[in-house]
Amino acid sequence: MFVIALYNLKGGVGKTASCVNLAHLSANDGYRTLLWDLDPQGAASYYYKTEANTKSGIKKLLEKNLSLDELMQLSEYDYLDIIPADQSSRKLDILLDEHKDSKKQIKQMLRQAKNNYDFVFIDCPPGFSVLADNIFEAADAILLPTIPTTLSLRTYEIVKAYFEQKDLPLEKLMCFFTMVDMRKKLHTEVMASLSKDHRFFEHFIPYLSEVEKMGIEQAPVTAFAPNGRAAQCFIDLWTEIKEGVL
């Protein structure tokens, strides 16, 4: 089982859209796939038309009153299960902090899924937190979607410095560009600059209206527009990610 977390220090960078599409492509390849929505906004859950069956599922899971598979729901797609966000996700930092070995709780929970899935995708909330530390510990790869702007460049450097400060293996940090507009000189310059760090995948996700339509369709773009440019960009990125992690 390989755990991939979609994370960024800031929001609005295409994190959830990327998580939703990559998880769908994983399942489409025949991999047994789980998407765990740990972002209290629940956008990934919304895209997959799922809602939590209980308001405090994550809390009960942490307290060992529920098992992980009791929170899982089937999606519309073969090989793809979802753990939707619930209300207790909003207080997860506090709940985690109250437990012994608080930085290893998510990793311990995921052990329950070890024999059932090939890939687990985690949609993470933005920011540094106890939850983020848990996810960094549990994930085999941290995918950092990055808009090629000056502020995003700064964010990337902050995240990398945080990894170094916490003695986290930088090899886990894998990045890709999102919302790219190649007509903008700033975008091309920032991409050229950051690519020198060799942590960025070659393929990127352009700024495309098809991705914005995910909210209307409540589906991955790779499902409702599989022959479109956006879907092909996600397919190319997923192919490169697989080559990098398998």
GIBEL-V698734 format. One record per backbone hydrogen bond with DSSP energy under -1.0 kcal/mol. CO is the residue of the C=O (numbers start at 1). NH is the residue of the N-H. If there is no record, write none. Layout:
co = <CO CO>
nh = <NH NH>
//
This chain:
co = <2 3 3 4 5 6 14 15 16 17 18 19 20 21 22 23 24 25 26 27 32 32 33 34 35 36 36 39 42 43 44 45 46 55 56 57 58 59 60 60 61 68 73 77 79 80 81 82 83 86 87 88 89 91 92 93 94 96 101 104 105 106 109 110 111 113 113 118 119 120 121 122 123 129 130 131 132 133 134 135 141 142 143 144 146 147 149 150 151 152 153 154 155 156 157 158 159 160 161 162 163 169 170 172 174 175 176 177 180 181 184 185 186 187 188 189 190 191 194 195 199 205 209 211 213 214 220 220 221 225 228 229 230 231 232 233 234 235 236 237 238 239 240 241 242>
nh = <120 140 141 122 143 124 18 19 20 21 22 23 24 25 26 27 28 29 31 30 118 119 81 121 83 38 123 42 46 47 48 50 49 88 60 61 62 63 65 66 64 71 82 80 33 75 35 73 37 89 90 91 92 95 96 97 98 99 104 108 109 110 112 113 114 116 117 2 34 4 36 6 38 133 134 135 136 137 138 139 5 174 7 176 178 149 153 154 155 156 157 158 159 160 161 162 163 164 165 166 168 172 173 142 144 201 146 205 207 184 188 189 190 191 192 193 194 195 197 198 175 180 213 214 217 218 223 224 225 228 232 233 234 235 236 237 238 239 240 241 242 243 244 245 246>
//
